[in-house]
Amino acid sequence: MTEAQQRHYAGRSASDRRAERRERLMAAGLELFGTEGYPAISIERLCATASVSTRNFYEEFSGREALLTALHDRALNNALDAVVAAAAEVGDDAGTLERVTAVIRAYVTTTASDPRWARLSYVEIIGVSPAVERHRMEWRRRWWALIEAEAKRAADRGEARARDFHLTAVAFIGAVNELVHYWSLDGAQRPLADVTDELVNLAMASLTADRG
């Protein structure tokens, strides 16, 4: 087989085959980390589940942490896309309650509709290593900035009192994580909409509270 044939056989290029292997590893990581937990899963187990060699694994990821953070990035990029789309759909003229409801629903349903994504995003990513914590905090800062921007928008519309909303943003992200984590541990015994409604209530109470 010539070099050109090796790069492209069975109708697929080498880059296509590599992308497919990467997706199989991502799927294996989601399934195993999201059901059995990150600490319990070895690279050998991931490779066996994905039907790839360890050499192929290291062509894509430097180690388990790299796979975990890639999955976390995918979950939160999907959530960010959903939030931006929801905000655009309701439009800039929407009232604060309508806008807050739309973006919270988009975030929660995207990150929690599959219990594996919920466990990975809210449990397995925490406390793995200093590098993973830095990665997680980078995402936290992005969400804080988004929440603060939405709070400022509400204040500009006269629907919230103008103030420093940074600690509110930090506290709210903590509430989101805790409620969705609780929901996932509870075996989804109650509708996810209940979680969304409670978070909307918390957000609106924080925005409209009279701090004197």
LINTA-V891529 format. One record per backbone hydrogen bond with DSSP energy under -0.5 kcal/mol. NH is the residue of the N-H (numbers start at 1). CO is the residue of the C=O. Records with the same first field share a line. If there is no record, write none. Layout:
BEGIN
NH->CO  CO
END
This chain:
BEGIN
6->2
7->3
8->4
9->12
12->9
14->7
17->13
18->14
19->15
20->16
21->17
22->18
23->19
24->20
25->21
26->22
27->23
28->24
29->25
30->26
31->27
32->28
33->29
34->29  30
35->31  32
36->32
37->32
40->37
41->38
42->40
46->42
47->43
48->44
49->45
50->46
51->47
52->47
57->53
58->54
59->55
60->56  57
61->57
67->63
68->64
69->65
70->66
71->67
72->68
73->69
74->70
75->71
76->72
77->73
78->74
79->75
80->76
81->77
82->78
83->79
84->80
85->81
86->82
87->83
88->84
89->85
90->86
91->87
94->91
99->95
100->96
101->97
102->98
103->99
104->100
105->101
106->102
107->103
108->104
109->105
110->106
111->107
112->108
113->109
115->113
117->114
118->114
119->115
120->116
121->117
122->118
123->119
124->119
125->120
126->123
128->125
133->129
134->130
135->131
136->132
137->133
138->134
139->135
140->136
141->137
142->138
143->139
144->140
145->141
146->142
147->143
148->144
149->145
150->146
151->147
152->148
153->149
154->150
155->151
156->152
157->153
158->155
159->154
160->154
161->207
165->163
169->165
170->166
171->167
172->168
173->169
174->170
175->171
176->172
177->173
178->174
179->175
180->176
181->177
182->178
183->179
184->180
185->181
186->182
187->184
188->183
189->186
194->191
195->191
196->192
197->193
198->194
199->195
200->196
201->197
202->198
203->199
204->200
205->201
206->202
207->203
208->204
209->205
211->209
END
